[in-house]
């Protein structure tokens, strides 16, 4: 799972969001490291929807423009949880080696 995909799914854990909301939330969750471009976001959302990890929750018209909200599925929640555990395990290997080395 790419870092962008990880933060897109993580952004949707709390509630359904529209594109700009996902970009903003991913930036907040990554302490500003994740700066999703619009093209990257919508390409990733299309792939995540195809994989069954997100679905369209609803559409609203705001200022004459359609705003599509996305919701994470149970499969998406399981996938992001598994990735979080994998990342935590990988980090534990490195941090334990650093502690042993005393650096």
Steps between C-alpha positions, in 0.01 A plus 500: 500500500640838404530776756239704310253209503565443869423861589195514271351199678603635841333833420171319442501302826313764699233600247427531127684788335510672162823540304623822659408364845710189434796712386473720809458209743789301349721807539397538864551132581846500341606822673514670161718241327223366276411758238258321272458639151144492367594263216673264742201504734234423240712235328553333837131529591404333171740211573380473861137493386580232241666295775195542727690700764295820460155581361322818406294600801302782342513795263401857573478807280696789653519830313376324186771233513468135595681403819550126541553353846690174547462247783741227603360145492557223752759356261669840482508528878654152525759589234611824665509328841719220360732757342526692828600180680754418227654847522510484879677161487750627245573808712545284810778304330696815424441673831601191696823474297574867562446453875737201506764693310463794736466758225 
